[in-house]
Amino acid sequence: MRVYVEAYEVLPPEATEEPDFIRIDVTGLSEGEVQDVINIVRELMKGTSYTLQLHYCYHDEDPVKPCNIIVLETV
């Protein structure tokens, strides 16, 4: 299983540019290290609307097993 911290920029419907997306692999990091990554991503996304989430990806173990997404916050 791989674990990612992800952030998706939420743009208004009339926006013409592509939204920003951040994905950082935190597989094997301690809880404290993952929290540090989350704080860095928050700082990078500051001033935008975004959804921050943890993505537990099981496709390496079983290609048909679905991912588990935990939304941490929507700003």
N, C-alpha and C positions, 0 to 999 in steps of 0.2 A: 504494500500500500504506500502511495505517495501522499504527502500532505502539503498543501499550498496555502499561502495567504494571498488573497486576491482582492483587488479593488476595481470596480467598474464605475467610470464617470457616468452620471445621469444627465443627459442633455435635454433641453426643451424640444418638443416635437418639431419646431421650425428650424432647428439647427441643421446646418449643412456639412459641418466637419465631423470627422470620426471621433467617437468618445475615447478618452484615455483608458488604458487597461494596464494593470500591474499584476504580475503573478510571480511570487517568490517561493521556491521550493524550500520548505522548512522540515522536511523529513529527517528524523533523527535528532533534531534540536531539542533542548530542554524546554520546559514550560516558560521559564524566564527568558530564554533566547527568543522563543516564538513571540512573547509579549514585546520584546525589544523590536522585532521586525514589524509587528503590528503598529507600534508607535512611530516607527520610521515611515511606514506607508501612510499613516494619518497625516504626518507632516508633509509628505510629498503631495497629498491630495488636498491639502489645506486651500480654502478659497473656492472649492468646487463642490458640486453635489455628487455624492458617490455612495455606493454600497460596498461595505467591507465584509469579507466572508472568509471562512475556513473551508477548504475543499479537500475532502478525503476521497482520493481517487483509487479505486480498486481494480482498474483495467489491467494492471500488470499481473495480478493474481488470477483474475477471471474476466475475460473480455465482455461477458454479458452481465456481470455484477454492476449495478448502478452506483454512481458516486453519491456521497453524502455531503450536502452543502449546509453549513451552519452560518446564517447571517448574523454577524456581530453587531452591525449598526448600519443605518441608512441616514446620511447627513444631507 
